[in-house]
Amino acid sequence: MNKSELITEVANNLGASKKVVNQVTNELFRTIIESLATLPDGEAEVCIKGFGSFYTRERSMRMGRNPSTGEAIKIQAAIVPVFKASKAMKEAVNG
């Protein structure tokens, strides 16, 4: 399911317009991203009970290989977003 399919499904379930659902969806995503981007690593977390948690994790510098040439390259350290599903979501998916 892509974003537009999600918006259509939610709009149909709520009897709302796709325009309003799209605005709410965009604002939800923007707020989650902004929250993760503004706090230092390890402190940024957005928890949605029954759904899961979005948080950041620091990935340290490491060595990798260019797949075309086989040359060793340095992959810079980065702060990356992570999602961890809640227990309720895991149980729902697994049946």
N, C-alpha and C positions, 0 to 999 in steps of 0.2 A: 504494500500500500504506500503510495507516495503522498506528499502533502496535500495536493488538490483532491485526491480520493478521500483522505482523512477529513478534510473540510466538508466535502459533500456528504459523507456519512454522518458527521456530527450535526450538520445543518438539517438533514433529513430526520434524524433521531429527535432533535429538539423542536422541529418545526420552525426553525429560524432561517434567516437569509444567509446565503453563503458569504455575502459581503461582511456581515457582522461577525460570523464565525472566523473568517479570515483575519479580521482586525484583532480579535481576541487571541487567536493562535499566534499571530505575529508578535503581539505584545507579550504573551507568555514566553515565547522563545527569546525575545529581546531581554526581558527581565532576568531570565535564567543566565543568559550569556553575560550580561552586565554584572550580575552578582558574582559570578565566577571570576570575571576579569578584574574586579576592583579590590579583592582581598588577597593578601599574600598566600602563597602555597601552603596548604595544610589547614588554612582557616576558612577557605571558601567552600561552602556547602549549601546546597538547596535540597531539602528533604520534603518529599511529598508522600505522606503516609498512605500505605497501600499500593504505591506505585514504585518508588525507589528514591535514590539519592544521586544527585549530580555533585561532583567535587573535583578538585584539581590535585594533580600529583606531579612531583618533579621527576623528570627523566634525566639522568645524568649523561654526560658526554660519553660517547662510545665510538669504537671504530667499526666501520662497515666496508663494503666492497661495491664498487661501481659494477653493475651487472653487465654492462657492455664491454668494459675493458679489463675488469678484474682488479683494477687499481684500488689500493686501500684508501679510504677517505674518512675524515673525521666528521662524525655526526654531532652537532652541537647540542648542549644541554637545553632542555625546554620544559616548560610547564604545560601539561596536557590535560584536557578535560576527560573525566571518567564517569561512567554511569554504573551504579550497582542496583540491580532489581531488588525490590522488597520480597520478603518471604511470601506474602500473599500473591504477588505477581508470578513468582516461580511456581507456586502451587497451582495457580490457574492455568499456566502454560503447560505444565506437566500432567494436568488432568487430575 
